Each structure stands twice: as structure tokens, then as C-alpha cells.
């Protein structure tokens, strides 16, 4: 996900995180303190996007001002593999280190920069661990998606489309194993059943008895998995 900048006619500079996962329309949302996200369809060029920005500057400036009112909250603990861990800063470190008892050791730099480094580290772990679980369940269930990848989405934990495959929210790296497994199973079942009907849930139940527990955990703690999103 890249960052692009648009300068309005009156000199206001607006920063956007650019995504290309929208299907039809250009979608702009407040992402965090002084940052917007713009999600565009793959067929929209950067030139066309800049033209769209120019035609919608009034609305963009309102969202930009709204983003500046968001307070950046530094989390005290970070969820990882279903547990909360504290973090400390250590001199001489060039990369994140994690220990079961100590939690995270971060390079001694500015707090926000160190947490940004931690976020990148967690996403790398998610790429390995979450995709590995999805591959495992695809083999067990004999359901092979067109592709497997992670998503930055803020509104869902997983998505399944026959043409493009399954995407898992990278923030699930903070969830317990039974929650990750449930989301993988849930999305793989959608390869056979596009809806949430009786047959769909029967198939989910065939592979996990923890549907209720997983959904309850996400309801109680899901928002906490986004703790690093507003750290800039």
C-alpha cells in the first residue's frame, strides 16, 4: 500500500494511503490521524485519480480536517497469538525480538517509529503464519481457493471470492489459534456455499466446534487488534 499526496487549489496538502481493491467506485475514508485511505478499482489510473481528487476537493478537505481531530493513542500492550504482551526498548537492537516471558523488545528509537517497526514485523509474521493455516485447512477440507493472501481491511476478518481467492485480515496474527482456524474454515466453506445458510453452517461445524467461542472472542477483543493502526 503506497502513499500519495494531493495538493488542493488553495494549497492544502492531503495524504492518502492508496489501495486497489475496490470493485467499481472510488472510496475515501479517514484512516488515522492526518491520513486518509483511498480505495480505487484496478482500472483507474493515477492520472484519473488525481482528476477525481480535483473534482471532489471540498469533500476531501472536510475528511482531512476530520482526520486531524483523531488522537493517536499509544497502546500499552500488543496482542500476539492470542495473548497480550508488553514491549520495552533496548539499545543496540536493529530489529524486533519477541520472547514469551519478556514480550517484545524494540529498537530504541522514537516510540511511534518503534511501534511502526513492530507493526511491519507483525505483518510479516502474519504472512507466514496465517497463510500457513489457510493452506493447512484447504488441504484438510479439499477446498482450493484461486489464491491466498492478506488484506488491510478494517471491516472484515476474511473474504472469499471464487475468482480472486481468499484474503485474511493480517491483524488476526493477534488472535488465538482457534480463532484463526475458524476464520480460515469459514472462508473455505464459502467456496462451496456463497451464503450463510443451513448447509454452510453445517459444513463449518464439521471442521470446528469452536464457532461460538471464536465469534465471541472477536466480538470482545477484535477492535483491540487494530491498536497499532493509528500509530503514525
VOBA-1610 file (N, C-alpha, C; in pm, whole numbers, padded with zeros to 5 digits, always signed):
BEGIN
Unk+00086-00118+00000Unk+00000+00000+00000Unk+00089+00123+00000Unk+00076+00207-00101Unk+00161+00324-00116Unk+00091+00450-00066Unk+00171+00554-00044Unk+00120+00683+00000Unk+00127+00780-00118Unk+00017+00848-00145Unk+00016+00951-00249Unk-00032+01081-00186Unk+00005+01191-00250Unk-00026+01324-00197Unk-00101+01405-00302Unk-00203+01473-00256Unk-00277+01565-00344Unk-00276+01704-00281Unk-00239+01803-00359Unk-00241+01942-00313Unk-00358+02014-00378Unk-00446+02068-00296Unk-00565+02135-00348Unk-00528+02272-00407Unk-00624+02333-00473Unk-00600+02462-00538Unk-00563+02571-00440Unk-00609+02559-00316Unk-00575+02662-00216Unk-00455+02622-00130Unk-00380+02518-00173Unk-00255+02484-00108Unk-00262+02384+00005Unk-00375+02319+00025Unk-00387+02218+00130Unk-00328+02086+00079Unk-00234+02030+00155Unk-00170+01904+00117Unk-00236+01789+00193Unk-00289+01693+00118Unk-00363+01582+00178Unk-00291+01452+00146Unk-00270+01369+00249Unk-00202+01240+00231Unk-00303+01126+00227Unk-00279+01033+00137Unk-00366+00916+00121Unk-00283+00789+00121Unk-00336+00687+00186Unk-00288+00551+00163Unk-00367+00497+00044Unk-00299+00454-00058Unk-00364+00407-00180Unk-00381+00256-00178Unk-00502+00212-00205Unk-00532+00069-00221Unk-00604+00048-00353Unk-00591-00071-00409Unk-00656-00100-00537Unk-00743-00226-00526Unk-00828-00227-00427Unk-00915-00344-00407Unk-01063-00313-00427Unk-01095-00186-00455Unk-01236-00152-00482Unk-01279-00216-00614Unk-01406-00245-00626Unk-01453-00313-00746Unk-01508-00217-00851Unk-01581-00113-00806Unk-01644-00023-00903Unk-01615+00124-00876Unk-01626+00165-00750Unk-01621+00307-00716Unk-01494+00344-00640Unk-01461+00472-00642Unk-01352+00525-00562Unk-01407+00555-00423Unk-01340+00502-00321Unk-01388+00515-00183Unk-01279+00583-00099Unk-01315+00690-00030Unk-01220+00760+00057Unk-01273+00756+00200Unk-01185+00722+00293Unk-01222+00718+00434Unk-01109+00778+00518Unk-01146+00818+00639Unk-01045+00860+00737Unk-00974+00735+00787Unk-00841+00733+00777Unk-00765+00615+00820Unk-00712+00633+00962Unk-00653+00748+00990Unk-00591+00771+01119Unk-00563+00920+01131Unk-00484+00956+01230Unk-00450+01097+01247Unk-00376+01149+01125Unk-00435+01247+01058Unk-00376+01312+00940Unk-00345+01214+00827Unk-00434+01118+00806Unk-00416+01025+00695Unk-00552+00974+00649Unk-00574+00976+00517Unk-00693+00920+00458Unk-00654+00795+00379Unk-00751+00708+00355Unk-00728+00598+00263Unk-00815+00621+00140Unk-00761+00591+00024Unk-00839+00595-00099Unk-00829+00457-00163Unk-00943+00396-00184Unk-00951+00262-00242Unk-01010+00275-00381Unk-00936+00232-00483Unk-00979+00250-00621Unk-00981+00117-00695Unk-01065+00106-00796Unk-01064-00015-00880Unk-00933-00024-00959Unk-00891-00142-00996Unk-00765-00160-01070Unk-00760-00084-01202Unk-00876-00057-01262Unk-00875+00007-01395Unk-00861+00160-01388Unk-00862+00218-01267Unk-00848+00362-01253Unk-00700+00398-01247Unk-00653+00483-01339Unk-00513+00524-01342Unk-00487+00633-01239Unk-00360+00657-01209Unk-00324+00763-01115Unk-00365+00900-01170Unk-00355+00917-01300Unk-00397+01043-01362Unk-00547+01065-01342Unk-00625+00960-01364Unk-00769+00970-01344Unk-00801+00996-01197Unk-00723+00935-01107Unk-00745+00956-00965Unk-00719+01102-00927Unk-00612+01160-00978Unk-00583+01300-00949Unk-00692+01391-01003Unk-00748+01357-01119Unk-00860+01434-01173Unk-00982+01423-01083Unk-01003+01305-01029Unk-01117+01283-00938Unk-01094+01364-00809Unk-00971+01364-00759Unk-00939+01446-00643Unk-00975+01593-00668Unk-00935+01643-00786Unk-00961+01783-00817Unk-01108+01816-00821Unk-01190+01721-00865Unk-01333+01744-00876Unk-01405+01730-00742Unk-01336+01673-00642Unk-01401+01647-00513Unk-01323+01707-00396Unk-01256+01819-00421Unk-01169+01876-00319Unk-01243+01920-00193Unk-01362+01972-00208Unk-01436+02019-00091Unk-01463+01905+00007Unk-01508+01792-00046Unk-01536+01677+00040Unk-01407+01620+00099Unk-01301+01618+00020Unk-01174+01566+00069Unk-01118+01652+00182Unk-01132+01783+00170Unk-01082+01873+00274Unk-01159+01854+00405Unk-01289+01826+00394Unk-01367+01800+00516Unk-01316+01674+00586Unk-01290+01568+00509Unk-01238+01445+00567Unk-01098+01467+00625Unk-01018+01547+00555Unk-00882+01577+00602Unk-00884+01648+00736Unk-00972+01746+00751Unk-00985+01816+00878Unk-01035+01723+00987Unk-01124+01632+00949Unk-01175+01534+01045Unk-01063+01443+01095Unk-00974+01404+01004Unk-00864+01314+01043Unk-00773+01379+01145Unk-00757+01509+01139Unk-00666+01578+01231Unk-00719+01582+01374Unk-00847+01553+01391Unk-00905+01555+01525Unk-00886+01422+01597Unk-00838+01321+01522Unk-00818+01190+01583Unk-00692+01191+01669Unk-00704+01147+01790Unk-00590+01142+01880Unk-00516+01009+01861Unk-00386+01018+01847Unk-00304+00898+01835Unk-00282+00840+01974Unk-00337+00722+01996Unk-00325+00658+02125Unk-00217+00549+02119Unk-00120+00557+02206Unk-00013+00458+02211Unk-00058+00342+02298Unk-00071+00223+02244Unk-00119+00109+02324Unk-00016+00067+02428Unk-00064+00016+02540Unk+00024-00032+02646Unk+00068-00176+02621Unk-00018-00253+02558Unk+00014-00391+02527Unk-00028-00421+02383Unk+00028-00528+02329Unk+00001-00568+02191Unk-00045-00713+02191Unk-00152-00741+02118Unk-00199-00878+02103Unk-00110-00953+02004Unk-00071-01075+02040Unk+00008-01161+01951Unk-00022-01306+01986Unk-00074-01379+01889Unk-00107-01522+01908Unk-00200-01544+02026Unk-00294-01454+02044Unk-00396-01472+02145Unk-00361-01424+02284Unk-00246-01358+02300Unk-00208-01306+02431Unk-00165-01161+02418Unk-00180-01088+02529Unk-00131-00951+02534Unk+00013-00951+02584Unk+00097-00877+02514Unk+00237-00866+02555Unk+00276-00720+02568Unk+00358-00692+02667Unk+00412-00557+02682Unk+00533-00543+02590Unk+00585-00422+02582Unk+00703-00400+02500Unk+00796-00303+02571Unk+00925-00322+02549Unk+01026-00233+02604Unk+01126-00200+02494Unk+01201-00094+02516Unk+01300-00052+02418Unk+01438-00095+02464Unk+01519-00137+02369Unk+01651-00189+02402Unk+01757-00129+02310Unk+01867-00083+02369Unk+01975-00026+02291Unk+02044-00134+02208Unk+02087-00095+02090Unk+02164-00186+02006Unk+02082-00277+01917Unk+01952-00278+01937Unk+01869-00364+01852Unk+01843-00297+01717Unk+01845-00378+01612Unk+01812-00327+01479Unk+01681-00385+01429Unk+01626-00481+01504Unk+01501-00546+01463Unk+01422-00586+01587Unk+01296-00618+01566Unk+01207-00660+01675Unk+01247-00799+01724Unk+01244-00818+01853Unk+01261-00950+01913Unk+01143-00978+02004Unk+01100-01104+02008Unk+00986-01141+02092Unk+01022-01261+02177Unk+00982-01253+02305Unk+01004-01362+02398Unk+00875-01386+02475Unk+00847-01513+02502Unk+00723-01549+02570Unk+00708-01479+02704Unk+00817-01469+02780Unk+00811-01409+02912Unk+00830-01257+02909Unk+00923-01209+02829Unk+00954-01067+02826Unk+00863-00984+02736Unk+00802-01049+02641Unk+00724-00976+02543Unk+00812-00926+02430Unk+00784-00805+02382Unk+00856-00750+02268Unk+00971-00660+02312Unk+01086-00677+02249Unk+01197-00585+02263Unk+01206-00508+02132Unk+01203-00376+02142Unk+01200-00292+02022Unk+01327-00207+02014Unk+01369-00174+01891Unk+01484-00084+01877Unk+01459+00047+01949Unk+01561+00098+02014Unk+01545+00222+02090Unk+01547+00341+01994Unk+01428+00382+01956Unk+01410+00497+01868Unk+01287+00569+01920Unk+01233+00664+01845Unk+01111+00730+01894Unk+01001+00626+01908Unk+00914+00647+02004Unk+00812+00546+02037Unk+00725+00513+01917Unk+00680+00616+01845Unk+00592+00589+01731Unk+00667+00515+01621Unk+00795+00548+01599Unk+00873+00480+01497Unk+00893+00334+01534Unk+00922+00306+01660Unk+00942+00170+01705Unk+00816+00087+01690Unk+00701+00146+01720Unk+00576+00074+01706Unk+00541+00052+01559Unk+00584+00142+01474Unk+00566+00122+01331Unk+00651+00005+01283Unk+00771-00007+01336Unk+00857-00121+01306Unk+00792-00250+01354Unk+00731-00245+01473Unk+00662-00362+01528Unk+00544-00401+01438Unk+00471-00303+01390Unk+00358-00333+01301Unk+00405-00405+01176Unk+00515-00360+01118Unk+00570-00426+01000Unk+00612-00569+01033Unk+00672-00588+01149Unk+00714-00722+01192Unk+00594-00813+01208Unk+00487-00764+01268Unk+00366-00845+01286Unk+00305-00883+01153Unk+00306-00790+01057Unk+00251-00821+00925Unk+00334-00929+00856Unk+00464-00927+00876Unk+00549-01031+00818Unk+00519-01167+00882Unk+00498-01167+01013Unk+00460-01291+01082Unk+00326-01341+01030Unk+00233-01248+01010Unk+00101-01285+00960Unk+00111-01350+00822Unk+00197-01297+00737Unk+00213-01351+00603Unk+00253-01499+00610Unk+00340-01531+00703Unk+00386-01669+00715Unk+00284-01757+00787Unk+00239-01712+00904Unk+00159-01798+00991Unk+00014-01811+00946Unk-00049-01700+00908Unk-00190-01707+00869Unk-00207-01782+00737Unk-00121-01755+00642Unk-00132-01825+00514Unk-00104-01973+00532Unk-00011-02007+00622Unk+00018-02147+00651Unk-00105-02220+00704Unk-00180-02155+00796Unk-00301-02218+00849Unk-00409-02231+00742Unk-00418-02131+00656Unk-00516-02139+00548Unk-00481-02252+00452Unk-00354-02268+00422Unk-00311-02378+00335Unk-00340-02513+00400Unk-00317-02521+00530Unk-00345-02645+00602Unk-00492-02684+00591Unk-00580-02588+00620Unk-00722-02620+00618Unk-00773-02643+00475Unk-00714-02577+00378Unk-00752-02602+00239Unk-00722-02747+00201Unk-00610-02798+00252Unk-00574-02937+00225Unk-00667-03033+00297Unk-00695-03005+00424Unk-00784-03091+00503Unk-00924-03094+00442Unk-00975-02979+00403Unk-01113-02968+00355Unk-01126-02993+00206Unk-01011-03008+00139Unk-01012-03028-00007Unk-01087-02917-00078Unk-01059-02796-00035Unk-01116-02676-00097Unk-01001-02584-00134Unk-00977-02567-00261Unk-00862-02490-00305Unk-00904-02355-00364Unk-00875-02244-00294Unk-00909-02112-00348Unk-00818-02074-00463Unk-00861-01978-00543Unk-00782-01932-00657Unk-00648-01874-00611Unk-00646-01811-00495Unk-00523-01758-00437Unk-00544-01738-00288Unk-00435-01715-00218Unk-00440-01688-00074Unk-00352-01567-00046Unk-00406-01471+00026Unk-00330-01350+00055Unk-00387-01284+00180Unk-00320-01177+00223Unk-00366-01099+00337Unk-00431-00970+00289Unk-00510-00911+00376Unk-00577-00786+00344Unk-00556-00684+00456Unk-00566-00556+00420Unk-00555-00447+00516Unk-00692-00405+00569Unk-00797-00474+00529Unk-00934-00431+00555Unk-00960-00402+00703Unk-01048-00308+00727Unk-01087-00273+00863Unk-01228-00321+00896Unk-01296-00378+00798Unk-01438-00410+00816Unk-01470-00558+00812Unk-01372-00644+00784Unk-01399-00788+00785Unk-01269-00863+00817Unk-01287-00987+00866Unk-01172-01071+00904Unk-01126-01159+00790Unk-01213-01186+00700Unk-01177-01266+00584Unk-01280-01245+00475Unk-01238-01272+00352Unk-01329-01260+00240Unk-01293-01368+00139Unk-01395-01425+00076Unk-01375-01532-00022Unk-01448-01498-00150Unk-01375-01500-00259Unk-01435-01482-00391Unk-01380-01590-00482Unk-01465-01651-00558Unk-01421-01762-00643Unk-01313-01720-00741Unk-01324-01598-00793Unk-01231-01554-00897Unk-01097-01511-00838Unk-01100-01441-00726Unk-00976-01385-00671Unk-00922-01458-00549Unk-00999-01551-00493Unk-00950-01631-00382Unk-00987-01578-00244Unk-00910-01617-00146Unk-00938-01582-00005Unk-00834-01483+00046Unk-00885-01382+00117Unk-00799-01283+00183Unk-00829-01286+00332Unk-00724-01295+00411Unk-00737-01291+00557Unk-00684-01158+00609Unk-00751-01104+00709Unk-00705-00980+00770Unk-00576-01007+00846Unk-00469-00933+00814Unk-00339-00960+00874Unk-00340-00943+01025Unk-00434-00865+01077Unk-00437-00840+01222Unk-00478-00964+01302Unk-00525-01068+01233Unk-00557-01193+01301Unk-00433-01259+01362Unk-00314-01209+01331Unk-00193-01260+01394Unk-00200-01237+01545Unk-00285-01146+01588Unk-00302-01122+01731Unk-00400-01215+01799Unk-00476-01290+01721Unk-00583-01373+01775Unk-00534-01513+01813Unk-00607-01584+01900Unk-00572-01721+01935Unk-00583-01813+01813Unk-00517-01927+01820Unk-00516-02021+01708Unk-00656-02067+01669Unk-00744-02090+01769Unk-00877-02140+01737Unk-00960-02035+01662Unk-00930-01907+01684Unk-00998-01801+01610Unk-00949-01796+01466Unk-00817-01803+01448Unk-00760-01805+01314Unk-00815-01924+01236Unk-00818-02042+01299Unk-00869-02161+01232Unk-01015-02143+01193Unk-01094-02085+01282Unk-01235-02062+01250Unk-01250-01973+01127Unk-01176-01863+01121Unk-01188-01772+01007Unk-01145-01843+00878Unk-01038-01922+00884Unk-00994-01997+00767Unk-01103-02094+00720Unk-01157-02169+00813Unk-01262-02265+00781Unk-01385-02195+00725Unk-01424-02086+00788Unk-01540-02008+00745Unk-01526-01967+00598Unk-01411-01911+00564Unk-01392-01863+00427Unk-01382-01978+00328Unk-01319-02086+00366Unk-01309-02201+00276Unk-01446-02263+00249Unk-01533-02260+00348Unk-01669-02312+00328Unk-01745-02229+00226Unk-01708-02102+00212Unk-01773-02017+00114Unk-01738-02057-00030Unk-01636-02136-00049Unk-01607-02185-00183Unk-01716-02281-00231Unk-01782-02345-00135Unk-01892-02436-00170Unk-02028-02368-00154Unk-02040-02285-00052Unk-02167-02217-00026Unk-02144-02067-00020Unk-02204-01993-00110Unk-02182-01848-00117Unk-02257-01773-00007Unk-02357-01836+00054Unk-02438-01767+00156Unk-02407-01822+00295Unk-02486-01778+00392Unk-02472-01827+00528Unk-02594-01912+00567Unk-02631-02000+00478Unk-02747-02084+00501Unk-02714-02204+00590Unk-02815-02290+00608Unk-02800-02406+00697Unk-02688-02498+00654Unk-02677-02523+00524Unk-02573-02613+00473Unk-02433-02554+00498Unk-02422-02423+00485Unk-02293-02357+00510Unk-02250-02380+00655Unk-02338-02351+00750Unk-02300-02365+00890Unk-02279-02510+00929Unk-02347-02601+00864Unk-02324-02743+00890Unk-02183-02783+00847Unk-02138-02727+00736Unk-02003-02757+00690Unk-01899-02696+00783Unk-01924-02574+00830Unk-01833-02512+00928Unk-01822-02600+01052Unk-01938-02646+01102Unk-01942-02728+01224Unk-01870-02861+01207Unk-01862-02909+01084Unk-01792-03035+01056Unk-01643-03024+01088Unk-01589-02904+01075Unk-01445-02887+01092Unk-01405-02813+01219Unk-01497-02746+01283Unk-01466-02681+01410Unk-01588-02676+01500Unk-01563-02703+01628Unk-01670-02694+01728Unk-01662-02563+01804Unk-01574-02473+01760Unk-01549-02350+01834Unk-01601-02226+01764Unk-01701-02243+01681Unk-01757-02127+01611Unk-01806-02021+01708Unk-01884-02061+01807Unk-01939-01966+01903Unk-01826-01896+01980Unk-01729-01975+02027Unk-01619-01918+02105Unk-01537-01820+02022Unk-01512-01856+01896Unk-01431-01770+01809Unk-01503-01639+01780Unk-01631-01647+01749Unk-01708-01526+01720Unk-01719-01438+01844Unk-01732-01501+01961Unk-01740-01425+02086Unk-01607-01355+02113Unk-01495-01426+02088Unk-01363-01365+02111Unk-01345-01243+02022Unk-01382-01256+01895Unk-01368-01144+01802Unk-01458-01027+01842Unk-01575-01059+01893Unk-01666-00953+01937Unk-01608-00879+02056Unk-01546-00952+02148Unk-01493-00891+02270Unk-01359-00821+02248Unk-01274-00878+02163Unk-01137-00830+02152Unk-01096-00785+02012Unk-01183-00805+01915Unk-01146-00774+01777Unk-01097-00632+01756Unk-01164-00535+01818Unk-01123-00396+01799Unk-00983-00370+01854Unk-00940-00449+01954Unk-00809-00430+02014Unk-00696-00473+01920Unk-00728-00554+01820Unk-00626-00598+01725Unk-00584-00486+01630Unk-00659-00375+01633Unk-00628-00260+01549Unk-00549-00153+01625Unk-00494-00188+01740Unk-00432-00089+01828Unk-00318-00012+01761Unk-00247-00075+01670Unk-00133-00010+01606Unk-00171+00071+01482Unk-00297+00063+01442Unk-00337+00129+01317Unk-00323+00281+01322Unk-00346+00338+01437Unk-00344+00484+01447Unk-00209+00539+01492Unk-00111+00452+01502Unk+00023+00498+01539Unk+00095+00540+01412Unk+00130+00668+01403Unk+00196+00722+01283Unk+00324+00793+01321
//
